[in-house]
Amino acid sequence: MLASQLPVLIVLLCLGAAAKVAVSRSGREPTALARLGPAVLVPARFQAPALLVCAAGELALAAGLLLSTHPAIRWASVAFFSMSTYVLLELRRRRPDAGCGCFGEVSSAPVDVRSIARTMTLAGLAALSVWAPVPGWVAFAQPSWGFLLAGLVVLAVLSPEIEELVERVRHRAPCEQRPGPAEGVMLARLRASGTWRAERERLASPEPYDSWRELCWRFFVFKNHEHDDVVFAVFMAGRRPAVRVAVVAADNESLPSYAPVSVWR
């Protein structure tokens, strides 16, 4: 049982490393890299190297788990997934538009509760493996199918990337290049969200006076009772899209593009 999840950890670490290397070598513009995982938290010139460093760390951990039972390697994997949980929490707080970048471009959706719960689960599985008496290759050769499948099902439920992969198979284009749902559909998704319910009483009208699309986001602008602009951003992919809100003060007469407003939440 203690070694049952080692194959899952090793495979996910390798997939994550391969995806990050592919993204960093793909020639994508810095603005695109800046929406993926650890690259968000470093200056632009270090974004691609940051992904490569993260990938190298994942490969080193995967090799260690595969070949060794040394406690230092096992605890390093616990530390890695615990740190990943902290990074995702920071991303959700500081850059709610950014994806976790866990598996490259398919992890471009904004960090949500599922992504955070997944890294916490992986940290727990890594902690469980600390006391496993065999290296990972033995767990691959003699798998505990029941525990292994249970772990895979839990991780599949907590992985928004599966929805993105299904969408890409259907449409064969990244989110920002696909035709999005109609404006009315996105407005209905907004009104079904907890963010909308928390802000509804502050709005002067339930109908937006402006709306537009930018990349994978649909924006709706309302007025509140103080005549400030309340801007909702709804992610256009996924069945339970991320919703963010910001307030632009009425006395701010001219806002240049991408000017900072009150913190998205």
C-alpha positions as CSV (number, residue, x, y, z in Angstrom):
1,M,0.0,0.0,0.0
2,L,2.7,2.5,0.9
3,A,4.4,2.1,-2.5
4,S,1.1,2.0,-4.5
5,Q,1.2,5.6,-5.6
6,L,4.8,5.8,-6.6
7,P,4.0,5.1,-10.2
8,V,1.5,7.9,-10.2
9,L,3.9,10.4,-8.8
10,I,6.7,9.4,-11.2
11,V,4.5,9.5,-14.3
12,L,3.0,12.9,-13.3
13,L,6.5,14.4,-12.6
14,C,7.8,13.2,-16.0
15,L,4.7,14.5,-17.8
16,G,5.0,17.8,-16.1
17,A,8.7,18.1,-16.9
18,A,8.2,17.2,-20.6
19,A,5.3,19.7,-20.9
20,K,7.3,22.5,-19.4
21,V,10.3,21.8,-21.6
22,A,8.0,21.8,-24.7
23,V,6.5,25.1,-23.8
24,S,9.8,26.8,-23.0
25,R,11.3,25.6,-26.3
26,S,8.2,26.4,-28.4
27,G,9.2,30.0,-29.1
28,R,6.0,31.3,-27.5
29,E,5.9,35.1,-26.8
30,P,6.9,36.2,-23.2
31,T,3.4,37.4,-22.6
32,A,2.1,33.8,-23.2
33,L,4.8,32.4,-20.8
34,A,3.8,34.9,-18.3
35,R,0.4,33.2,-17.9
36,L,1.9,29.9,-16.9
37,G,2.8,28.7,-13.4
38,P,6.2,29.6,-12.0
39,A,7.0,31.9,-14.9
40,V,4.4,34.4,-13.5
41,L,6.4,35.1,-10.4
42,V,9.7,36.0,-12.0
43,P,10.9,38.8,-14.4
44,A,10.2,38.3,-18.1
45,R,13.8,37.4,-19.1
46,F,13.8,34.6,-16.5
47,Q,10.5,33.0,-17.4
48,A,11.6,30.3,-19.8
49,P,14.6,29.4,-17.6
50,A,12.3,29.2,-14.6
51,L,10.2,26.6,-16.4
52,L,13.3,24.6,-17.4
53,V,14.6,24.7,-13.8
54,C,11.2,23.4,-12.5
55,A,11.3,20.7,-15.2
56,A,14.8,19.6,-14.2
57,G,13.7,19.4,-10.6
58,E,10.7,17.2,-11.5
59,L,12.9,14.9,-13.6
60,A,15.4,14.6,-10.7
61,L,12.7,13.7,-8.3
62,A,11.1,11.2,-10.7
63,A,14.5,9.5,-11.2
64,G,15.1,9.4,-7.4
65,L,11.7,7.9,-6.7
66,L,12.1,5.3,-9.5
67,L,15.5,4.1,-8.4
68,S,16.0,4.8,-4.7
69,T,14.4,4.4,-1.3
70,H,16.5,7.1,0.3
71,P,14.4,9.1,2.8
72,A,16.0,12.4,1.5
73,I,14.5,11.8,-1.9
74,R,11.1,10.9,-0.6
75,W,11.0,13.9,1.7
76,A,12.2,16.1,-1.2
77,S,9.1,15.0,-3.2
78,V,6.9,15.9,-0.2
79,A,8.6,19.4,-0.1
80,F,8.2,19.9,-3.8
81,F,4.4,19.2,-3.8
82,S,3.9,21.2,-0.6
83,M,5.8,24.2,-2.2
84,S,3.7,23.7,-5.3
85,T,0.6,24.1,-3.2
86,Y,2.0,27.4,-1.8
87,V,2.8,28.7,-5.3
88,L,-0.7,28.0,-6.5
89,L,-2.2,29.8,-3.6
90,E,0.1,32.8,-4.4
91,L,-0.9,32.6,-8.0
92,R,-4.6,32.6,-7.2
93,R,-4.1,35.6,-4.9
94,R,-1.7,37.7,-7.0
95,R,-2.4,36.6,-10.6
96,P,-5.9,35.1,-10.7
97,D,-5.8,35.2,-14.6
98,A,-2.8,32.8,-14.7
99,G,-2.8,29.1,-15.0
100,C,-0.7,26.7,-12.9
101,G,1.4,25.6,-15.9
102,C,1.7,22.2,-14.2
103,F,1.4,20.4,-17.6
104,G,2.3,23.2,-20.0
105,E,-0.2,24.9,-22.2
106,V,-3.1,22.6,-21.2
107,S,-2.8,24.0,-17.7
108,S,-3.5,27.6,-18.8
109,A,-6.9,27.8,-17.1
110,P,-6.9,30.0,-14.0
111,V,-5.9,28.3,-10.8
112,D,-9.0,27.0,-9.0
113,V,-9.8,24.9,-6.0
114,R,-9.4,21.7,-7.9
115,S,-5.8,22.5,-8.9
116,I,-4.9,23.4,-5.4
117,A,-6.6,20.3,-4.0
118,R,-4.6,18.2,-6.5
119,T,-1.2,19.4,-5.4
120,M,-2.3,18.9,-1.7
121,T,-3.3,15.3,-2.6
122,L,0.0,14.7,-4.4
123,A,1.8,16.0,-1.3
124,G,-0.2,13.5,0.8
125,L,0.6,10.7,-1.6
126,A,4.3,11.6,-1.5
127,A,4.2,11.6,2.3
128,L,2.7,8.2,2.2
129,S,5.5,6.9,0.0
130,V,8.2,8.1,2.5
131,W,7.9,4.8,4.3
132,A,7.6,2.6,1.3
133,P,10.2,-0.2,1.5
134,V,10.7,-0.5,-2.3
135,P,11.8,1.8,-5.0
136,G,9.4,2.9,-7.7
137,W,10.5,0.4,-10.3
138,V,9.3,-2.4,-8.1
139,A,5.9,-0.7,-7.7
140,F,5.7,-0.5,-11.5
141,A,6.6,-4.2,-11.8
142,Q,4.2,-5.3,-9.0
143,P,1.4,-2.7,-8.9
144,S,-1.3,-2.7,-6.3
145,W,-4.1,-2.2,-8.8
146,G,-6.9,-1.2,-6.3
147,F,-5.0,1.6,-4.6
148,L,-3.4,2.7,-7.9
149,L,-6.8,3.0,-9.7
150,A,-8.3,4.8,-6.7
151,G,-5.5,7.4,-6.8
152,L,-5.9,7.9,-10.5
153,V,-9.6,8.5,-10.2
154,V,-9.1,11.1,-7.5
155,L,-6.5,12.9,-9.5
156,A,-8.6,12.8,-12.6
157,V,-11.5,14.4,-10.8
158,L,-9.1,17.1,-9.6
159,S,-7.5,17.8,-13.0
160,P,-9.1,20.6,-15.0
161,E,-6.6,19.8,-17.8
162,I,-8.8,16.8,-18.8
163,E,-11.6,19.2,-19.8
164,E,-9.1,21.3,-21.7
165,L,-7.8,18.3,-23.6
166,V,-11.3,17.2,-24.5
167,E,-12.0,20.8,-25.8
168,R,-8.8,20.7,-27.8
169,V,-9.7,17.4,-29.4
170,R,-13.1,18.7,-30.3
171,H,-11.9,22.1,-31.6
172,R,-8.2,21.6,-32.3
173,A,-7.3,25.1,-31.2
174,P,-6.3,26.8,-27.9
175,C,-8.9,28.6,-25.9
176,E,-8.0,32.1,-27.2
177,Q,-8.5,31.0,-30.8
178,R,-11.8,29.2,-30.4
179,P,-15.3,30.6,-31.0
180,G,-16.6,31.2,-27.5
181,P,-20.0,30.7,-26.0
182,A,-22.6,33.3,-26.8
183,E,-22.6,36.4,-24.6
184,G,-25.9,35.4,-23.0
185,V,-24.5,32.0,-22.1
186,M,-21.5,33.6,-20.4
187,L,-23.8,36.1,-18.6
188,A,-25.8,33.1,-17.3
189,R,-22.6,31.5,-16.0
190,L,-21.7,34.7,-14.3
191,R,-25.0,34.8,-12.5
192,A,-24.7,31.2,-11.4
193,S,-21.4,32.0,-9.6
194,G,-20.7,32.7,-6.0
195,T,-18.8,35.8,-7.0
196,W,-21.9,37.3,-8.6
197,R,-24.1,36.4,-5.5
198,A,-21.6,38.1,-3.3
199,E,-21.6,41.3,-5.3
200,R,-25.3,41.4,-6.6
201,E,-26.7,43.6,-3.8
202,R,-24.0,46.3,-4.5
203,L,-25.0,46.7,-8.2
204,A,-27.4,49.4,-9.3
205,S,-28.7,47.2,-12.1
206,P,-28.5,43.4,-12.9
207,E,-27.8,44.2,-16.5
208,P,-24.3,45.1,-17.8
209,Y,-23.8,48.2,-19.7
210,D,-20.7,47.0,-21.5
211,S,-19.2,43.6,-22.5
212,W,-16.3,42.4,-24.5
213,R,-14.0,39.4,-25.0
214,E,-10.3,39.3,-24.5
215,L,-8.4,36.1,-25.2
216,C,-10.1,33.4,-23.0
217,W,-12.1,35.9,-20.9
218,R,-15.5,37.5,-21.3
219,F,-15.8,40.9,-19.4
220,F,-19.1,42.4,-18.1
221,V,-19.3,45.9,-16.7
222,F,-22.0,47.1,-14.2
223,K,-22.5,50.2,-12.1
224,N,-22.8,50.0,-8.4
225,H,-24.7,52.3,-6.1
226,E,-21.7,54.6,-5.8
227,H,-21.5,54.9,-9.6
228,D,-18.2,52.9,-9.7
229,D,-17.6,50.4,-12.5
230,V,-17.8,46.8,-11.3
231,V,-16.0,44.6,-13.8
232,F,-16.6,40.8,-13.8
233,A,-14.3,38.6,-15.8
234,V,-15.6,35.1,-16.7
235,F,-13.2,32.4,-18.1
236,M,-14.7,31.0,-21.3
237,A,-13.6,27.4,-20.9
238,G,-14.8,24.7,-18.5
239,R,-18.2,23.8,-17.0
240,R,-17.4,25.7,-13.8
241,P,-15.5,28.7,-15.1
242,A,-13.4,31.0,-12.9
243,V,-15.0,34.3,-12.2
244,R,-13.1,37.4,-11.0
245,V,-14.3,40.9,-10.0
246,A,-12.7,44.3,-9.7
247,V,-14.0,47.8,-8.9
248,V,-12.9,50.9,-10.8
249,A,-13.5,54.0,-8.9
250,A,-15.8,56.6,-10.5
251,D,-13.3,59.4,-10.0
252,N,-10.8,57.6,-12.2
253,E,-11.6,59.5,-15.4
254,S,-9.2,57.8,-17.8
255,L,-7.9,54.3,-17.4
256,P,-5.1,53.3,-19.9
257,S,-5.2,49.7,-21.1
258,Y,-4.2,47.2,-18.4
259,A,-4.0,49.9,-15.7
260,P,-4.2,48.4,-12.2
261,V,-7.6,48.6,-10.5
262,S,-8.6,47.3,-7.2
263,V,-7.4,43.7,-6.6
264,W,-9.2,41.0,-8.6
265,R,-10.8,38.5,-6.3
